[in-house]
């Protein structure tokens, strides 16, 4: 399981994070992530209901530092800030997907939650141990030995993520 200390940004940039993969499929919708009834909750209250429609035990069993792995169009219909904020509050270290909805990406960065595009998400299995190094643009699958390139974060996005993580931790 991931360590909470790994979630705190270091002075020189974002730390590499190690945790377990929770794998979901293509087109994970906002309704699957967080039901309508919790959209007006604060991030702490909403966190208890993340993925309840898909896995009722998810919020109780995910560990700080774990990763969500998905396929195409993750949160494509998300427009609300509460969704990535609830994931961050739950302790999810990053979301790894083949593609994201544009509003989710923006809100994730603002919440200090890395949302990284990796083409090979289909090779990641539930429970695999991953190490995500945003600064080096690499996701390493410690279970299989495979390495995947992060394709969506340029220097400006990483700088914004650093600032968001630092602000979130204050």
C-alpha positions as a Markdown table, in Angstrom:
| # | Residue | x | y | z |
|---|---|---|---|---|
| 1 | Unk | 0.0 | 0.0 | 0.0 |
| 2 | Unk | 1.1 | 3.6 | -0.6 |
| 3 | Unk | 2.5 | 5.7 | 2.2 |
| 4 | Unk | 0.8 | 9.0 | 3.0 |
| 5 | Unk | 4.2 | 10.7 | 3.4 |
| 6 | Unk | 4.7 | 10.0 | -0.4 |
| 7 | Unk | 1.7 | 12.2 | -1.1 |
| 8 | Unk | 3.4 | 15.4 | 0.1 |
| 9 | Unk | 5.4 | 17.3 | -2.4 |
| 10 | Unk | 9.1 | 17.7 | -1.7 |
| 11 | Unk | 11.0 | 20.9 | -2.0 |
| 12 | Unk | 12.4 | 20.1 | -5.4 |
| 13 | Unk | 9.2 | 18.9 | -7.1 |
| 14 | Unk | 6.7 | 16.2 | -7.0 |
| 15 | Unk | 7.7 | 12.9 | -5.4 |
| 16 | Unk | 7.5 | 9.6 | -7.2 |
| 17 | Unk | 4.5 | 7.7 | -5.7 |
| 18 | Unk | 4.1 | 4.0 | -5.1 |
| 19 | Unk | 0.8 | 2.3 | -4.6 |
| 20 | Unk | -1.7 | -0.3 | -5.7 |
| 21 | Unk | -3.7 | -0.2 | -9.0 |
| 22 | Unk | -7.5 | -0.1 | -8.9 |
| 23 | Unk | -8.5 | -0.9 | -12.5 |
| 24 | Unk | -11.7 | 0.2 | -14.1 |
| 25 | Unk | -12.7 | 0.1 | -17.8 |
| 26 | Unk | -13.5 | 2.6 | -20.6 |
| 27 | Unk | -15.9 | 5.5 | -20.3 |
| 28 | Unk | -16.1 | 5.8 | -16.5 |
| 29 | Unk | -18.8 | 8.3 | -16.1 |
| 30 | Unk | -19.4 | 11.0 | -13.4 |
| 31 | Unk | -22.4 | 9.0 | -12.2 |
| 32 | Unk | -20.2 | 6.0 | -11.6 |
| 33 | Unk | -17.6 | 8.2 | -9.8 |
| 34 | Unk | -20.0 | 10.1 | -7.7 |
| 35 | Unk | -23.8 | 10.0 | -7.5 |
| 36 | Unk | -25.9 | 13.1 | -8.0 |
| 37 | Unk | -26.9 | 13.1 | -4.3 |
| 38 | Unk | -23.3 | 13.9 | -3.3 |
| 39 | Unk | -22.4 | 16.6 | -5.8 |
| 40 | Unk | -23.1 | 19.3 | -3.3 |
| 41 | Unk | -21.2 | 17.6 | -0.5 |
| 42 | Unk | -17.8 | 18.9 | 0.6 |
| 43 | Unk | -14.8 | 16.8 | -0.5 |
| 44 | Unk | -14.6 | 15.0 | 2.8 |
| 45 | Unk | -18.2 | 13.9 | 2.8 |
| 46 | Unk | -18.1 | 13.1 | -1.0 |
| 47 | Unk | -15.0 | 11.0 | -0.6 |
| 48 | Unk | -17.0 | 8.4 | 1.3 |
| 49 | Unk | -19.2 | 7.8 | -1.7 |
| 50 | Unk | -16.6 | 7.6 | -4.6 |
| 51 | Unk | -17.2 | 4.7 | -6.9 |
| 52 | Unk | -20.1 | 3.5 | -4.7 |
| 53 | Unk | -22.1 | 2.6 | -7.8 |
| 54 | Unk | -19.4 | 0.4 | -9.1 |
| 55 | Unk | -17.8 | -1.0 | -5.9 |
| 56 | Unk | -19.6 | -0.2 | -2.7 |
| 57 | Unk | -16.5 | -1.0 | -0.7 |
| 58 | Unk | -14.0 | 1.1 | -2.7 |
| 59 | Unk | -14.0 | 4.2 | -0.4 |
| 60 | Unk | -13.4 | 2.0 | 2.6 |
| 61 | Unk | -10.7 | -0.2 | 1.1 |
| 62 | Unk | -8.6 | 2.1 | -1.1 |
| 63 | Unk | -5.4 | 3.1 | 0.7 |
| 64 | Unk | -3.7 | 6.6 | 0.6 |
| 65 | Unk | -1.3 | 6.5 | -2.3 |
| 66 | Unk | -3.3 | 4.0 | -4.5 |
| 67 | Unk | -4.0 | 4.7 | -8.1 |
| 68 | Unk | -7.1 | 4.6 | -10.3 |
| 69 | Unk | -6.4 | 3.1 | -13.7 |
| 70 | Unk | -8.9 | 3.3 | -16.5 |
| 71 | Unk | -9.2 | 3.2 | -20.3 |
| 72 | Unk | -10.7 | 5.7 | -22.7 |
| 73 | Unk | -12.8 | 8.8 | -21.8 |
| 74 | Unk | -12.4 | 8.7 | -18.0 |
| 75 | Unk | -14.7 | 11.2 | -16.5 |
| 76 | Unk | -15.6 | 12.7 | -20.0 |
| 77 | Unk | -18.8 | 14.1 | -18.6 |
| 78 | Unk | -17.4 | 15.5 | -15.4 |
| 79 | Unk | -17.8 | 19.3 | -15.0 |
| 80 | Unk | -17.9 | 19.5 | -11.2 |
| 81 | Unk | -14.8 | 20.2 | -9.1 |
| 82 | Unk | -16.0 | 18.0 | -6.3 |
| 83 | Unk | -15.2 | 14.8 | -8.2 |
| 84 | Unk | -11.4 | 15.1 | -8.4 |
| 85 | Unk | -11.4 | 16.9 | -5.0 |
| 86 | Unk | -13.2 | 13.8 | -3.5 |
| 87 | Unk | -10.6 | 11.5 | -5.1 |
| 88 | Unk | -7.8 | 13.5 | -3.7 |
| 89 | Unk | -9.4 | 13.7 | -0.2 |
| 90 | Unk | -9.8 | 9.9 | -0.3 |
| 91 | Unk | -6.0 | 9.6 | -0.8 |
| 92 | Unk | -5.9 | 8.6 | -4.4 |
| 93 | Unk | -2.4 | 9.6 | -5.6 |
| 94 | Unk | -3.2 | 9.8 | -9.3 |
| 95 | Unk | -5.6 | 8.7 | -12.0 |
| 96 | Unk | -4.0 | 6.9 | -15.0 |
| 97 | Unk | -6.1 | 6.6 | -18.1 |
| 98 | Unk | -5.9 | 6.5 | -21.9 |
| 99 | Unk | -7.9 | 9.7 | -22.1 |
| 100 | Unk | -9.8 | 12.1 | -19.9 |
| 101 | Unk | -12.6 | 14.6 | -20.1 |
| 102 | Unk | -11.2 | 18.1 | -20.4 |
| 103 | Unk | -12.9 | 19.5 | -17.3 |
| 104 | Unk | -11.8 | 16.6 | -15.2 |
| 105 | Unk | -8.2 | 17.3 | -16.2 |
| 106 | Unk | -8.4 | 20.9 | -15.3 |
| 107 | Unk | -10.1 | 20.3 | -12.0 |
| 108 | Unk | -7.7 | 17.5 | -11.1 |
| 109 | Unk | -4.7 | 19.7 | -11.5 |
| 110 | Unk | -6.4 | 22.4 | -9.4 |
| 111 | Unk | -7.0 | 19.8 | -6.7 |
| 112 | Unk | -3.4 | 18.6 | -6.7 |
| 113 | Unk | -4.4 | 15.3 | -8.2 |
| 114 | Unk | -2.2 | 14.0 | -11.1 |
| 115 | Unk | -4.3 | 12.8 | -14.1 |
| 116 | Unk | -1.8 | 11.1 | -16.4 |
| 117 | Unk | -2.4 | 9.7 | -19.9 |
| 118 | Unk | -0.7 | 6.4 | -20.6 |
| 119 | Unk | -1.6 | 4.4 | -23.7 |
| 120 | Unk | -0.9 | 0.9 | -22.2 |
| 121 | Unk | -3.5 | 1.0 | -19.3 |
| 122 | Unk | -4.9 | -2.3 | -20.6 |
| 123 | Unk | -1.6 | -4.0 | -19.4 |
| 124 | Unk | -2.2 | -3.0 | -15.8 |
| 125 | Unk | -4.0 | -5.5 | -13.7 |
| 126 | Unk | -6.0 | -4.9 | -10.4 |
| 127 | Unk | -3.6 | -4.9 | -7.5 |
| 128 | Unk | -0.5 | -4.3 | -9.5 |
| 129 | Unk | 2.1 | -2.2 | -7.6 |
| 130 | Unk | 2.8 | 1.0 | -9.6 |
| 131 | Unk | 5.3 | 3.8 | -9.2 |
| 132 | Unk | 4.3 | 7.0 | -10.8 |
| 133 | Unk | 7.0 | 9.6 | -11.4 |
| 134 | Unk | 5.4 | 12.6 | -12.9 |
| 135 | Unk | 8.6 | 14.6 | -13.1 |
| 136 | Unk | 10.3 | 11.8 | -15.2 |
| 137 | Unk | 7.1 | 11.1 | -17.2 |
| 138 | Unk | 7.1 | 7.4 | -16.3 |
| 139 | Unk | 4.7 | 4.9 | -14.8 |
| 140 | Unk | 6.5 | 1.8 | -13.7 |
| 141 | Unk | 4.6 | -1.4 | -13.1 |
| 142 | Unk | 6.6 | -3.0 | -10.3 |
| 143 | Unk | 4.5 | -6.2 | -10.6 |
| 144 | Unk | 5.3 | -6.8 | -14.2 |
| 145 | Unk | 8.5 | -4.8 | -14.8 |
| 146 | Unk | 6.9 | -2.8 | -17.6 |
| 147 | Unk | 7.3 | 0.9 | -17.9 |
| 148 | Unk | 4.9 | 3.3 | -19.6 |
| 149 | Unk | 5.4 | 6.9 | -20.8 |
| 150 | Unk | 3.2 | 9.7 | -19.4 |
| 151 | Unk | 2.1 | 11.5 | -22.6 |
| 152 | Unk | 0.0 | 14.5 | -21.4 |
| 153 | Unk | 2.0 | 16.6 | -18.9 |
| 154 | Unk | 4.3 | 19.3 | -20.2 |
| 155 | Unk | 6.5 | 21.5 | -18.0 |
| 156 | Unk | 3.7 | 24.0 | -17.5 |
| 157 | Unk | 1.2 | 21.4 | -16.4 |
| 158 | Unk | 3.8 | 19.9 | -14.0 |
| 159 | Unk | 4.5 | 23.3 | -12.5 |
| 160 | Unk | 0.8 | 23.9 | -12.0 |
| 161 | Unk | 0.4 | 20.5 | -10.4 |
| 162 | Unk | 3.4 | 21.3 | -8.1 |
| 163 | Unk | 1.7 | 24.5 | -7.0 |
| 164 | Unk | -1.7 | 22.8 | -6.5 |
| 165 | Unk | -0.2 | 20.0 | -4.4 |
| 166 | Unk | 1.7 | 22.5 | -2.2 |
| 167 | Unk | -1.5 | 24.6 | -1.7 |
| 168 | Unk | -3.6 | 21.4 | -1.0 |
| 169 | Unk | -1.2 | 20.3 | 1.7 |
| 170 | Unk | -1.3 | 23.7 | 3.5 |
